[in-house]
């Protein structure tokens, strides 16, 4: 290859590309002004109300009229098997019953939340058509909002015509509603809680009894002691498993009385004494052989190992209940198990990690946005939320529906042999009041990766001082927070 | 018999014919050229533009070469990733090619069952990378993997394999009670475990190419050498190796490029943990985890530059040793 021949070509190419770069103005950044009236809003409405896209007030939402417009909306989700069946049933019900002729179309956008997130981001980047509705975690919704494609639901909720009554707002757990408020966007509500679960501790009750414990540990101290007592490296049994999940770290920080980020979303602060205690405990447990690391490639490994009697405790989502039930039912000697509130440093002041993706409305047209809201509202009506909760084992999002869901889980065939597990589902409703969310801010995903790497390095492998590692991780996290911060 | 002399067309006629031929050629080339422009040149050019912006899901601001200078800073994450990539390449390529050459040489002989062995060794290459990498990851599992279970039969302590970030030299030294200085840790056991998998996958492909190369060596050369009293080693050293050099050169070229671009199996097996964050893994994480499309594009162009430089150097040095 003659390199000399490449030189003039490279220079020419560089000039052309530089010219392209300089000449191409940041046109794609000039997203449509959020207050620009939409062409689709020319439907009959009070003459003095101009509807912005998205609507900025309850009055603007009230001014919309969907009658006879037969609006069709697409919902990007990740539901499969029985969860998809129940969602589809509710969609069908909505499509036939709603008086506006709205049609909701379900589209599977991937196997996991990350797939949906990547697809939305790719669509934003490629300038394609976004769905009117998508499933999203709070930080993901905040990221979309940062790209100016997310709709604040406040005007829809407050709408006299289409919104919720005071009774509705009281009935839908306020803690759930609170979790969708985005601190970086003046408390805008960027999602609606259609499903919620929480971080809990799964325990093998039969095994606990052999260790002399009559119940699952309530304190972190007892949790660690029992985990160590249960561990036998030679036999391949361990007290606890690190699943390479930042949410498990967050749950432990909460349990130690701490937080990941300040409530106003201004700075990460998990290098607090609670954070140090968490990482030190993980480091100590691994050093003493009380815990094991789950390889990232071992899908559902924690459930399988728990079912196989290789793990005493697992920190996991309460929505994993049916999967644990089916795994344990399949083993040769099924055992009694349950989940309890995650052990706390101070059980009198518990804090539990409230999980659950919400449904978020993306910017399309005010009519489609309203249609998406009406569908979400329908989905969270008493019977519908109870039906979805019963099937999925997420919590019903209305207090009035919880007993319905609890009764159905209690009488479910899946839990016939595991009454303690069925009782767990009922108990979790009383822990909602202690709920806290991780970090509903833009750029939390890379921070999660950073936390996972830190825990694996320092906690699992014992490589480094917890405080120094946390200080460094918080500094990096705050750099990311600043880098991703929405432009004022 | 009279010979008819065909005179080439001259003047206007010749020019017209040349134009027609050129038009025909360009016409025939144009579909392929169009596809090349749309699907290769444009994306590369667009990627270069992205690398000049602070670009997440869209362009935020033009920042010129900032992404490049950031990547080239001494404390940038690119250097360890490049180090891991080069280590992976240095470990993989010689082992892979050496084993492939030996196997090809053996299977080129008249031995029973050679067709079976050829197919068996080629199978990993045609197996889905994701599937086979996932299975190997399971084999490597410290607690439930068959490798540790097999080792325990011989009283060998279980290893962490893909979960191990310690260097293999450190592990070996620890096993015999020696403490090594910090700089002599060697590549992590996780990276070495991936090299083993890579060798398993690609050795069959390399062997097949070597077999084709061996088939092109004239048998008379061996015959003549044998008459002159050459033994097996001499035949291999003085005939096989030199005459296989074009094949070896080709394979080393594509194998080195392949190791620099390796992604799928590394992602499936470790997701870049424990010293296995190679350049491709870093680019992917920056793109999808950190949503830094501009920075990821800059890293991709830097990786391309490294591959280009390595290829040119290889072409200049190893290319001279090739006997065509």
Interface residues (C-beta under 8 A of the other chain):
Chain A: X1 X3 X17 X20 X21 X22 X24 X26 X28 X29 X118 X121 X124 X125 X143 X147 X236 X292 X293 X295 X296 X297 X298 X305 X310 X443 X445 X446 X449 X453 X456 X457 X461 X463 X480 X484
Chain B: X45 X48 X49 X52 X53 X56 X57 X58 X59 X60 X61 X62 X64 X134 X137 X138 X140 X141 X142 X143 X144 X162 X163 X165 X268 X269 X270 X271 X273 X285 X288 X289 X290 X291 X293 X312 X315
